[in-house]
Amino acid sequence: MICSALLIFGNRVVGFVARRGWLWATGFLMLVASTVCSLGWHHSVRPVTGKGNRYVSLSPAITETLVALGVNAQLVGVSDYCHYPPQIQSTEHVGSGYTPRYEAIVGLAPTLVFVESVNAATVEPLSRIVRVEPMPWLTLRDVIQSTRRLGMLTGLRSTSEQLANAYESELQPRVTPESPRVLLVMAHSPGEFHEVVFIRRNSIHGRVLEAAGARNAVDEDVHGAPRLSLVQIIQRDPDAIVILQSAPEADMSLLDDWRKLAVLRAVQDKQIRIIAAPEVAIPGPRLLELVKRLTSVIAVWRKSA
């Protein structure tokens, strides 16, 4: 709180001196604020709750989760990549976890800034001035635990517990020996079909595929770049292919490229689908809807097998 108060005061003074051309004073004041905070006046580890608090999220997945939990007016800043739900369009956009705009964030006087753990080092300078809470957000376990932690930090434990329980229930694997082997890939650029980015089994989207009742055609854990060449795709020869496109509408021209791989059983049996949804790359609450959409597609393939 001391750092936040000092920072707010410093911002006002900085604005005053900047209008008068006293640039030396601007740099001096910001140095003092950073030094005081780094010397030990750090934020408390207690939850930051209450109507007077101000939150900034530098992650689309965290932003969508916060809104789903019921954080609305208190969310004063979001990442440039946050576009959902519609009501956050008017919220101040302040960079991203990789390229945060420090001055814009500090100017919002946040009581808490949320960021994914992979960006913790990038925002380390910011953590000397305001409270920054890194959140693990890679695996399903990460998402569930971080969702519960968000509830604790914002005082919304009840709704966070409901969402965490929904993840645990809806994302249970539903794979059987009769489940089709599905290659789940991200959409490529039309006409540039040389390799694909596939969904790893050991990822949260990999769990989505299993929850929908399919086996992953790449049935081993992958820790490097999730890419397959066209030759590797032919070697896998999946029963079916689902293309996830981060767009409001499906680009059907993507199918033309896939049809060129005529040796694939998925092509021969016409078992290729495109699921177009802007949220496919965001591991947030809308993954639960993606499970339902995948389930309906895979259910048809199960019956036709």
Residue pairs with C-beta under 8 A, 6 or more apart in sequence:
1 43
1 44
2 36
2 41
3 33
3 36
3 37
3 41
3 42
3 43
3 129
3 130
4 109
4 111
4 130
4 131
6 33
6 36
6 37
7 33
7 106
7 109
7 129
7 130
8 109
10 29
10 30
10 32
10 33
11 106
11 107
11 109
13 25
13 29
14 25
14 26
14 29
14 30
17 23
17 25
17 26
17 29
18 26
33 129
34 125
34 128
34 129
37 128
37 129
38 128
43 130
43 131
44 131
47 152
47 153
47 154
47 155
48 55
48 111
48 112
48 131
48 153
48 154
49 153
49 154
49 155
50 155
51 74
52 111
53 74
53 111
53 112
53 154
54 74
54 76
54 108
54 109
54 110
54 111
54 112
55 66
55 71
55 74
55 75
55 76
55 77
55 110
55 111
55 112
55 113
55 114
55 154
56 75
56 76
56 77
56 78
56 94
56 105
56 108
56 110
56 112
56 113
56 114
57 63
57 66
57 75
57 77
57 78
57 79
57 82
57 113
57 114
57 115
58 78
58 79
58 94
58 95
58 96
58 97
58 100
58 113
58 114
58 115
58 116
58 119
58 123
59 79
59 97
59 114
59 115
59 116
59 119
59 135
59 137
60 79
60 81
60 82
60 83
60 84
60 282
60 284
61 116
61 137
61 143
61 282
61 283
61 284
62 114
62 115
62 116
62 135
62 137
62 146
62 150
62 284
63 75
63 78
63 79
63 82
63 88
63 284
64 82
64 84
64 85
64 279
64 282
64 284
64 285
64 286
65 146
65 147
65 150
65 163
65 284
65 285
66 75
66 114
66 150
66 154
67 75
67 85
67 87
67 88
68 159
68 163
68 284
68 285
69 147
69 150
69 151
69 154
69 156
69 159
69 160
69 163
70 156
70 159
71 154
71 156
72 87
74 154
75 88
75 91
76 91
76 92
76 108
76 110
77 91
77 92
77 93
77 94
77 104
77 105
77 108
77 110
78 88
78 91
78 92
78 93
78 94
79 93
79 94
79 95
79 96
79 97
80 93
80 94
80 95
80 96
81 96
82 88
82 91
82 93
83 89
83 278
84 278
84 279
84 282
84 286
92 104
92 108
94 100
94 101
94 104
94 105
94 108
95 101
95 104
95 105
97 115
97 116
97 118
97 119
97 122
97 123
98 119
98 122
99 122
100 122
100 123
100 126
102 125
102 126
105 113
105 126
105 130
106 126
106 129
106 130
110 130
110 131
111 130
111 131
112 130
112 131
112 132
112 133
112 153
113 123
113 126
113 130
113 131
113 132
113 133
114 132
114 133
114 135
114 150
115 123
115 132
115 133
115 134
115 135
116 134
116 135
116 136
116 137
117 134
117 135
117 136
117 137
118 137
118 138
119 134
120 132
120 134
123 132
126 132
133 153
135 142
135 146
135 149
135 150
136 142
136 145
136 146
137 143
137 146
137 283
138 203
138 204
139 202
139 203
139 204
140 167
140 171
140 204
140 207
142 204
143 167
143 204
143 283
144 164
144 167
144 168
147 160
147 163
147 164
147 167
148 157
148 160
148 161
148 164
150 156
150 160
151 157
151 158
151 159
151 160
151 161
151 164
152 160
154 160
163 285
166 288
167 287
167 288
170 211
170 288
170 291
171 207
171 208
171 211
171 287
171 288
171 291
172 211
173 207
173 210
173 211
174 210
174 211
174 212
174 213
175 210
175 213
175 214
175 215
176 213
178 302
178 305
179 213
179 214
179 215
179 298
179 302
180 214
180 215
180 238
180 239
180 240
180 271
180 298
180 301
180 302
180 305
181 214
181 215
181 216
181 217
181 219
181 238
181 239
181 240
182 209
182 214
182 215
182 216
182 217
182 238
182 239
182 240
182 241
182 242
182 298
182 301
183 198
183 216
183 217
183 218
183 233
183 236
183 238
183 240
183 241
183 242
183 266
184 198
184 199
184 205
184 206
184 209
184 214
184 216
184 217
184 241
184 242
184 244
185 196
185 197
185 198
185 199
185 228
185 241
185 242
185 243
185 244
186 196
186 197
186 198
186 199
186 243
186 244
186 245
186 246
186 280
186 281
187 243
187 244
187 245
187 246
187 247
187 251
187 254
187 274
188 195
188 196
188 197
188 254
188 257
190 251
190 253
190 254
190 256
190 257
191 257
193 230
193 257
193 258
193 260
194 229
194 230
195 227
195 228
195 229
195 230
196 227
196 228
196 233
197 226
197 227
198 218
198 226
198 227
198 228
199 205
199 206
199 209
199 216
199 226
199 244
200 206
200 216
200 218
200 221
200 222
200 226
201 210
201 216
201 218
201 219
201 220
201 221
201 222
202 221
202 222
202 223
203 226
204 283
204 287
205 244
205 280
205 283
205 287
206 216
208 287
208 290
208 291
208 294
209 216
209 242
209 294
210 216
211 291
211 294
211 295
212 291
212 294
212 295
212 297
212 298
213 295
213 298
213 299
213 302
214 240
214 294
214 298
214 301
217 236
217 238
217 239
218 226
218 228
218 236
228 236
230 261
233 261
233 264
234 261
234 263
234 264
237 263
237 264
237 265
237 266
238 264
238 265
238 266
239 265
239 266
239 269
239 271
239 301
239 305
240 266
240 269
240 271
240 272
240 273
240 298
240 301
241 258
241 264
241 266
241 271
241 272
241 273
242 272
242 273
242 274
242 275
242 294
242 297
243 254
243 258
243 272
243 273
243 274
243 275
244 275
244 277
244 280
244 281
245 251
245 254
245 274
245 275
245 276
245 277
245 280
246 277
246 278
246 279
246 280
246 281
247 276
247 278
248 276
248 278
249 276
250 274
250 275
250 276
251 274
251 276
252 274
254 274
255 272
255 274
258 264
258 267
258 272
259 267
261 267
262 268
265 271
266 272
271 301
273 297
275 290
275 293
275 294
275 297
277 286
277 289
277 290
277 293
279 286
279 287
279 289
279 290
280 290
